[in-house]
Amino acid sequence: METDSTEIIQLTHHFKCPRCGNIAEYSGRPNERVIVTCASCGTKGTITLPETKFSLQSTNGNAIEISHLKKMFGDFTAVDDVSFFVKKGEIFGLLGPNGAGKSTIIRMLCTLTTPTAGIATIAGFNVVKQSGKVRQHIGLVSEKMIMYDELTARENLKLFGNLYNLPKDALNKRIDELLQLVRMEKWADERIKTFSTGMKQRINVIRALVNQPEILFLDEPTLGLDPQSTAEIRELTRRINIEHGTTIILTTHIMGEADLLCKRIGIIDHGKIVALDTPANLKKIISGTDVSAFEIEISNLGPHMMSSIQKLSAVKSINQEDATHLLVRANGGDAFDTIVDSLRKNGAKVRMVKNLEPSLEDVFLHLTGHEARDKVSENNSSSTGFGHGPRRRRASRRIR
């Protein structure tokens, strides 16, 4: 007779102290009673390890597991048979355009909406059957800031901390630590409405950390921010992950952001995961194809020159980066010569052409057949089509 593995395997479970909110690990068998002492505040008590098949998931290093998840709104399928896992301590990216289904997945994982079908577990707890347990282990930074403008930064953090019934002393200590984390101590007692957008978002992020979550959901955290604030939020994301070991799921439509932050990325389009791997491996999808990307500098760049390139059958997309620079994607080994010849025929003074490495934008375009930002406002600073961050170059060719 085959023995049920839950009866013989030693499992590790996470429990949160009801007094100070400190999270600790305890090992034992399902349904076993364990005497515990909180290492932070000294509170003692007895806990019973849960008797559930989901507890087995803590043995494989996964913080999140999703199997055939689906969400429908009437006849519309927002999320279509999605399956993936997120390892403990990982920054995992969900990458895709607005309306692809990223935020709907996050809402299901955060117990804000119920899946139509499929199973999802967070820290070993089922998001439908054990939603209360799930909420104890997560923090959410949604696309819309969740704060009260008339309250100060400290008052906002206290308000949300009190929702978790954290003791006053422990909460005050936690708030001071979080304000230091984002270098906002000087403005702790200033009202939120006086803050810049970047300052507000820093407070918004640490608001989700008040309960010391094991898993943090960041839904478009840099949307609408200026470049400096965007860089600050990215660095904060890294620090939260590295210094606290927090598992992070990041949703974004910004390719460079996902490339810089995420260990693995799931590309989602029309509610489906069309590819999932490390950024490097995703780029290898097209590294063996004939797709090339060029940065072209033209001193006398004009609309008719761009039009001439756009008409070439080899050209897949074209973006104007500034007054003298174009970013062009094209097919074929002779694309370089074809583009340069067309420009020169139209009187272009081509100073330089750089052959760029494949980007996640190229991968998305290759897999889905359309631009990842086709629904994003042109005012978005990332709308150039190549994302943020440095572009690593394979080779440069200077035209004389």
C-alpha positions as CSV (number, residue, x, y, z in Angstrom):
1,M,0.0,0.0,0.0
2,E,1.3,3.4,-0.9
3,T,1.7,5.7,2.1
4,D,0.3,9.3,2.0
5,S,3.4,11.5,1.9
6,T,1.8,14.1,4.2
7,E,2.1,11.5,7.1
8,I,5.8,10.9,6.9
9,I,7.4,14.1,5.5
10,Q,8.8,16.8,7.9
11,L,7.4,20.1,6.7
12,T,8.4,23.7,7.3
13,H,5.6,26.2,8.0
14,H,5.6,29.9,8.5
15,F,3.7,31.5,11.4
16,K,3.2,35.1,12.3
17,C,3.3,36.2,16.0
18,P,-0.1,37.6,16.9
19,R,1.5,40.2,19.1
20,C,4.4,41.7,17.1
21,G,3.9,40.3,13.6
22,N,7.3,38.6,13.5
23,I,7.3,35.7,11.1
24,A,9.2,32.5,12.0
25,E,9.6,29.0,10.6
26,Y,8.6,25.8,12.5
27,S,9.1,22.2,11.4
28,G,7.0,19.2,12.0
29,R,4.4,16.8,10.6
30,P,0.9,17.8,9.6
31,N,-1.5,18.2,12.6
32,E,1.4,18.1,15.0
33,R,1.3,20.5,18.0
34,V,4.4,22.6,18.5
35,I,5.4,24.8,21.4
36,V,6.8,28.1,20.1
37,T,8.5,31.2,21.4
38,C,8.6,34.4,19.3
39,A,12.3,35.4,18.9
40,S,11.3,39.1,18.6
41,C,9.0,39.7,21.6
42,G,9.2,36.5,23.6
43,T,5.5,35.6,23.3
44,K,5.0,31.9,23.9
45,G,2.2,29.7,22.7
46,T,1.2,26.4,21.1
47,I,0.4,26.0,17.4
48,T,-0.9,23.1,15.4
49,L,0.7,22.5,12.1
50,P,-2.0,22.4,9.4
51,E,-3.1,19.1,7.9
52,T,-3.3,19.9,4.3
53,K,-1.9,18.7,1.0
54,F,-0.9,22.4,0.2
55,S,1.7,22.2,3.0
56,L,3.8,20.0,0.8
57,Q,4.5,23.0,-1.5
58,S,6.8,24.5,1.1
59,T,9.2,21.6,0.5
60,N,9.9,22.5,-3.1
61,G,10.9,26.1,-2.6
62,N,7.9,27.7,-4.3
63,A,6.2,30.7,-2.7
64,I,3.4,30.7,-5.3
65,E,1.9,27.9,-7.4
66,I,-0.8,28.5,-10.1
67,S,-2.4,25.7,-12.1
68,H,-4.8,26.3,-15.0
69,L,-6.0,29.6,-13.6
70,K,-8.9,31.2,-15.5
71,K,-11.0,34.3,-15.0
72,M,-14.0,35.3,-17.1
73,F,-16.2,38.4,-17.0
74,G,-19.4,37.3,-18.7
75,D,-18.3,36.0,-22.1
76,F,-14.9,37.7,-22.0
77,T,-11.9,35.6,-20.9
78,A,-9.4,37.9,-19.1
79,V,-7.1,35.1,-17.9
80,D,-7.0,31.9,-20.0
81,D,-5.6,28.7,-18.5
82,V,-2.5,30.2,-16.9
83,S,0.0,28.0,-15.0
84,F,3.3,28.9,-13.4
85,F,5.2,29.0,-10.1
86,V,7.3,31.5,-8.3
87,K,10.3,30.4,-6.2
88,K,10.8,31.7,-2.6
89,G,12.9,34.8,-2.7
90,E,12.6,35.4,-6.4
91,I,11.6,38.5,-8.3
92,F,9.2,37.2,-11.0
93,G,7.9,39.4,-13.7
94,L,4.6,39.4,-15.6
95,L,5.2,41.3,-18.8
96,G,2.7,42.4,-21.3
97,P,0.6,45.3,-22.6
98,N,-2.3,47.0,-20.8
99,G,-5.3,44.7,-20.9
100,A,-3.3,41.5,-21.2
101,G,-4.5,40.1,-17.9
102,K,-1.6,40.9,-15.6
103,S,-3.6,42.8,-13.0
104,T,-6.4,40.3,-13.1
105,I,-3.9,37.6,-12.1
106,I,-2.7,39.7,-9.3
107,R,-6.2,40.4,-8.0
108,M,-6.9,36.7,-8.0
109,L,-3.7,35.9,-6.1
110,C,-4.4,38.6,-3.6
111,T,-8.0,37.2,-3.0
112,L,-9.6,40.4,-4.4
113,T,-11.5,38.4,-7.1
114,T,-12.4,34.7,-7.3
115,P,-11.0,32.6,-10.1
116,T,-13.5,31.1,-12.5
117,A,-11.5,27.9,-12.7
118,G,-8.1,26.6,-11.7
119,I,-6.1,26.5,-8.4
120,A,-3.6,29.0,-6.9
121,T,-1.7,28.7,-3.6
122,I,0.2,31.5,-1.8
123,A,2.7,30.3,0.9
124,G,1.0,27.0,0.7
125,F,-2.6,28.4,1.2
126,N,-5.4,28.1,-1.3
127,V,-6.5,31.6,-2.4
128,V,-10.2,30.6,-2.4
129,K,-10.5,28.1,0.5
130,Q,-7.9,29.8,2.8
131,S,-8.1,33.5,1.7
132,G,-7.7,34.8,5.3
133,K,-4.4,32.9,5.6
134,V,-3.2,34.2,2.3
135,R,-3.8,37.8,3.3
136,Q,-1.5,37.3,6.3
137,H,1.4,36.5,4.1
138,I,1.1,39.1,1.3
139,G,1.5,42.9,0.6
140,L,0.1,44.6,-2.4
141,V,1.2,47.8,-4.2
142,S,-1.6,48.3,-6.8
143,E,-1.5,50.5,-9.8
144,K,-3.6,53.1,-7.9
145,M,-2.0,54.5,-4.7
146,I,-3.8,53.5,-1.6
147,M,-3.3,56.4,0.8
148,Y,-5.1,59.4,2.4
149,D,-3.9,62.8,1.3
150,E,-5.0,64.6,4.4
151,L,-3.0,62.3,6.7
152,T,0.8,62.4,7.2
153,A,3.0,59.6,6.0
154,R,3.3,58.2,9.6
155,E,-0.5,58.4,10.1
156,N,-1.1,56.5,6.9
157,L,1.3,53.8,7.9
158,K,-0.2,53.6,11.4
159,L,-3.7,53.3,9.9
160,F,-2.8,50.3,7.8
161,G,-0.7,48.8,10.5
162,N,-3.7,48.9,12.9
163,L,-5.7,46.8,10.3
164,Y,-3.3,44.0,11.2
165,N,-3.8,44.5,14.9
166,L,-0.1,45.1,15.5
167,P,0.9,46.2,19.0
168,K,1.6,49.9,19.3
169,D,5.3,49.6,20.2
170,A,6.0,47.0,17.5
171,L,4.1,49.1,14.9
172,N,6.0,52.3,15.8
173,K,9.3,50.5,15.5
174,R,8.3,49.0,12.2
175,I,7.2,52.4,10.8
176,D,10.5,54.0,11.8
177,E,12.4,51.2,10.0
178,L,10.4,51.5,6.9
179,L,10.7,55.3,6.7
180,Q,14.5,54.8,7.0
181,L,14.4,52.2,4.2
182,V,13.0,54.8,1.8
183,R,14.9,57.8,3.3
184,M,11.7,59.6,4.2
185,E,12.3,60.2,7.9
186,K,12.4,64.0,7.4
187,W,8.9,64.0,5.9
188,A,7.3,61.4,8.2
189,D,5.0,64.0,9.8
190,E,4.1,65.9,6.6
191,R,0.8,65.4,4.9
192,I,0.8,63.1,1.8
193,K,-0.8,65.8,-0.4
194,T,2.4,67.9,-0.1
195,F,4.5,65.1,-1.6
196,S,5.7,64.7,-5.1
197,T,4.5,61.6,-7.1
198,G,7.7,59.8,-6.5
199,M,7.6,60.5,-2.7
200,K,4.0,59.3,-2.6
201,Q,4.9,56.0,-4.3
202,R,7.8,55.4,-1.9
203,I,5.3,55.6,1.0
204,N,2.8,53.5,-1.0
205,V,5.4,50.7,-1.3
206,I,6.3,50.6,2.4
207,R,2.6,50.8,3.3
208,A,2.5,47.3,1.8
209,L,5.4,46.2,4.0
210,V,4.0,47.2,7.4
211,N,2.9,43.6,8.1
212,Q,6.3,42.2,7.1
213,P,4.8,40.1,4.2
214,E,6.7,37.2,2.8
215,I,5.3,37.9,-0.7
216,L,5.0,41.4,-2.2
217,F,2.9,42.1,-5.3
218,L,4.0,45.2,-7.3
219,D,1.4,46.1,-10.0
220,E,2.9,48.7,-12.4
221,P,4.8,50.4,-9.5
222,T,6.6,52.9,-11.8
223,L,3.7,53.9,-14.0
224,G,3.6,57.6,-14.5
225,L,6.8,58.3,-12.6
226,D,9.6,60.6,-13.8
227,P,12.9,58.8,-14.6
228,Q,14.5,59.7,-11.2
229,S,11.5,58.3,-9.2
230,T,11.4,55.3,-11.5
231,A,15.0,54.5,-10.7
232,E,14.4,55.0,-6.9
233,I,11.5,52.5,-6.9
234,R,13.5,50.0,-8.9
235,E,16.4,50.3,-6.4
236,L,13.9,49.9,-3.5
237,T,12.5,46.8,-5.1
238,R,16.0,45.3,-5.3
239,R,16.7,46.2,-1.6
240,I,13.5,44.7,-0.4
241,N,14.2,41.5,-2.2
242,I,17.9,41.2,-1.2
243,E,17.9,42.5,2.3
244,H,14.6,41.0,3.5
245,G,14.4,37.9,1.2
246,T,10.9,39.0,0.1
247,T,9.4,37.2,-2.8
248,I,8.2,39.7,-5.4
249,I,5.8,39.5,-8.3
250,L,6.2,42.5,-10.6
251,T,3.7,43.4,-13.3
252,T,4.9,45.8,-16.0
253,H,4.6,46.7,-19.6
254,I,8.1,48.2,-19.5
255,M,10.5,45.8,-21.1
256,G,13.7,47.3,-19.7
257,E,12.3,47.3,-16.2
258,A,11.5,43.6,-16.3
259,D,14.9,42.9,-17.8
260,L,16.8,44.8,-15.0
261,L,14.8,43.4,-12.0
262,C,13.4,40.0,-12.8
263,K,15.1,36.6,-12.5
264,R,12.3,35.0,-14.6
265,I,9.6,36.6,-16.7
266,G,6.3,35.4,-18.0
267,I,5.2,37.2,-21.2
268,I,1.4,37.4,-21.2
269,D,-0.8,38.4,-24.1
270,H,-4.6,38.2,-24.4
271,G,-4.8,36.3,-21.1
272,K,-2.3,33.6,-22.0
273,I,1.3,33.0,-21.0
274,V,3.1,32.9,-24.4
275,A,6.6,32.4,-23.0
276,L,8.3,32.0,-19.6
277,D,12.0,31.9,-18.8
278,T,15.0,34.0,-17.7
279,P,15.5,37.3,-19.7
280,A,18.6,35.8,-21.2
281,N,16.9,32.7,-22.4
282,L,13.9,34.6,-23.7
283,K,16.2,36.7,-25.9
284,K,17.7,33.5,-27.3
285,I,14.3,32.8,-28.8
286,I,15.1,35.3,-31.6
287,S,18.9,35.4,-31.4
288,G,19.0,32.6,-34.1
289,T,16.4,34.3,-36.3
290,D,17.1,37.0,-39.0
291,V,15.5,39.8,-36.8
292,S,17.9,42.7,-36.3
293,A,17.7,46.0,-34.4
294,F,19.5,49.2,-35.4
295,E,20.1,52.5,-33.8
296,I,20.7,55.1,-36.6
297,E,22.0,58.6,-36.2
298,I,21.0,61.0,-39.0
299,S,22.0,64.7,-38.7
300,N,19.3,65.9,-41.1
301,L,16.5,63.5,-40.1
302,G,13.2,64.3,-41.7
303,P,9.7,62.7,-42.0
304,H,10.2,61.7,-45.6
305,M,13.3,59.6,-44.6
306,M,11.3,57.8,-41.9
307,S,8.5,57.2,-44.4
308,S,11.0,55.7,-46.9
309,I,12.2,53.2,-44.3
310,Q,8.7,52.3,-43.2
311,K,7.8,51.3,-46.7
312,L,10.6,48.7,-46.9
313,S,9.3,45.1,-46.7
314,A,12.2,44.2,-44.4
315,V,11.3,46.8,-41.7
316,K,9.1,45.5,-38.9
317,S,9.0,48.7,-36.8
318,I,10.5,52.2,-36.5
319,N,10.7,54.6,-33.6
320,Q,12.2,58.1,-33.4
321,E,14.2,58.4,-30.2
322,D,15.1,62.1,-30.6
323,A,15.8,64.7,-33.3
324,T,18.6,62.7,-34.9
325,H,18.2,59.1,-33.8
326,L,16.0,56.3,-35.1
327,L,15.4,52.8,-33.7
328,V,14.6,50.3,-36.4
329,R,13.8,46.5,-36.3
330,A,14.1,44.6,-39.6
331,N,14.2,41.1,-41.1
332,G,16.8,39.6,-43.3
333,G,20.6,39.5,-43.5
334,D,20.7,42.4,-46.0
335,A,18.5,44.6,-43.9
336,F,21.4,46.9,-42.9
337,D,22.4,47.6,-46.5
338,T,18.8,48.0,-47.6
339,I,18.0,50.6,-44.9
340,V,21.1,52.6,-45.4
341,D,20.7,52.7,-49.2
342,S,17.1,53.9,-48.8
343,L,18.2,56.7,-46.4
344,R,21.0,57.9,-48.7
345,K,18.6,57.9,-51.7
346,N,16.5,60.3,-49.7
347,G,19.3,62.7,-48.9
348,A,20.0,61.4,-45.4
349,K,23.4,62.2,-43.8
350,V,23.9,59.0,-41.9
351,R,26.5,59.5,-39.2
352,M,26.3,56.1,-37.5
353,V,24.5,52.8,-37.3
354,K,24.6,50.5,-34.3
355,N,23.5,46.9,-34.4
356,L,21.7,46.2,-31.1
357,E,21.3,43.0,-29.2
358,P,17.8,41.5,-29.2
359,S,15.7,43.0,-26.4
360,L,12.6,41.7,-24.6
361,E,10.6,44.1,-26.8
362,D,11.9,42.1,-29.8
363,V,10.9,38.9,-28.1
364,F,7.4,40.2,-27.4
365,L,7.0,41.4,-31.0
366,H,8.3,38.0,-32.3
367,L,5.9,36.0,-30.2
368,T,2.8,38.1,-30.4
369,G,3.1,40.1,-33.7
370,H,2.4,43.5,-32.2
371,E,4.1,46.1,-30.0
372,A,3.9,45.6,-26.3
373,R,3.0,49.2,-25.6
374,D,0.4,49.7,-28.3
375,K,-2.1,50.8,-25.6
376,V,0.2,52.9,-23.5
377,S,-0.1,56.7,-23.5
378,E,2.4,58.5,-25.7
379,N,3.2,60.6,-22.6
380,N,4.8,57.6,-20.9
381,S,8.5,58.1,-20.8
382,S,9.0,54.5,-21.9
383,S,7.1,54.8,-25.2
384,T,10.2,54.8,-27.4
385,G,9.7,51.1,-27.8
386,F,13.0,50.0,-26.3
387,G,12.3,50.4,-22.6
388,H,14.5,51.8,-19.9
389,G,18.1,51.1,-19.0
390,P,21.2,50.6,-21.1
391,R,21.1,48.7,-24.4
392,R,23.9,46.2,-24.7
393,R,25.4,46.3,-28.2
394,R,26.8,43.5,-30.4
395,A,28.6,45.7,-32.8
396,S,28.8,49.3,-34.2
397,R,29.3,50.4,-37.8
398,R,30.2,54.0,-38.4
399,I,29.1,55.3,-41.8
400,R,31.3,57.9,-43.5
